[in-house]
Amino acid sequence: MSAPGLLLVVAVAVLYSGGFYLLLQRSLMRVVLGIVMLGHAANLSLMLTDEAITLPPLLGGPQGEISDPLPQAMALTAIVITFGVTTFLLALAYRVWLGDNNDEVPDDLEDRRIGRLREPEDSS
């Protein structure tokens, strides 16, 4: 694998790990940034599947090599899906912010109740 290819693989790994880390946070803006990072990582990983990524998809290169147009079409679809999910999450974060001027996800009352019911079982 060439040095630029290895650099892109490392970039995809960093984007995926950073995206998943942000996705597990309690702040909704960090979740939105995590989704955006995962979308970029997915696009880069789709672009890495084609060895002749620098060639035009249908015209071919000087030796007659043709780039596969499927990864490019999938990347365009992933961009649209990521944009839609991002706008939905931004609207959701804005609604939560309007409620209490805080974008942190609150604890679920039902989870707390179930946790209190399990405590006596664990201590015995």
N, C-alpha and C positions, 0 to 999 in steps of 0.2 A: 504494500500500500504506500502511495506517495505521501510526502509531507503535507501537502494541502488536504488530501483526503483524510489523513490522520487528524489534522487540525479540525476539520469539520465534524469528525466523529466525537472528538473531545468537546466541541461546542454543543453538539446535540446532547451529550451526557450531562454537561453543566446545565443546559436549559431544562432538561427533564428533571434533574434532581432539584434545581432551584424552584421549578414550577410545582413539583409535588410538595416541597417544604412549605411554600407559600400557601398552597391549597389546604394544608392542615392547620392554618392559623385561625384565630377567632375573629380577627378583623375582616370585614367584608371587602375592603379595598385591597387587602393582601390576597384574598381569594381571587379577586378579579385579576390582579397582576399575575397570580399563579396560572389562571386559565389562559391569559395572553401568552405567557412563557411556554406553556404546554402546546399551544397552537403553533408558535414559531418552531418549537422543537419537532413537532409533527411535520411541518412543511420542510424543514431541513432534512429530516430522515427520509421523506419521500423523494427529495431531490438527490439524496445519496444513493438511491437504488439504481440509478441509471449511470453507467460508466461514461457514456458519451453525452454528459449533461450540457457541455458547451456547444454541441452541434445543434443546428436548427432541427425541429422535430420531424419535418416531412421532406425537406429538400436534400438533406444529406451533406456530408462533408467532402473534402477533396478525394478521399479514398472510397467514397461511396457508402460510408457509415451513416446510418440513420439513427437518430435519437428516438427513444420510445416516448410517444406523446402521453401515455397514460399517467406517469408520475406528475407531469405538469398539469394535467387535467384534475388529478386528485388533489394537488396542492391548491389549485384555484378553488375547488370545492371546500377544502379545509379552511381556506381564508374566509370564505363566505360564512361558513358555519361558526368559526371563531368570532367573527364580527357580530353575528346574531346573538350568540351566547354572551359576549361581552356587553352588548347594549342592554340585554335583559338583566344581567347582573348589576350593571351600573344603575339601572332604574330601580332594582330591588334595594341596592345599597342606599340610594337617595331616599326611598320611602322609609327605610329603617332610620336614617339620619333625621328625617323630619319628625319622627315619633319622639325621640329622646336625645337628640344631638349627640349620638354615639353610634359608631358603626360596628361595635363589638357584638357578636352573637351571644344572646343571653342564655343562661342555663335553662334547660327544660325542666319544668316543675314535675312532670311525670317521671323523668329520670331520677330526680332527687327522691321522690316518694318510693320508687322501687329500690333505690340504693339504701334507704332507711329500713325497708322491710328485710333486706338481706343482711344487715349488720348483726342482728342477734344470732343468725346461723353461723356466721364466720367466727364469732367470739367463743362459742361453746366447743 
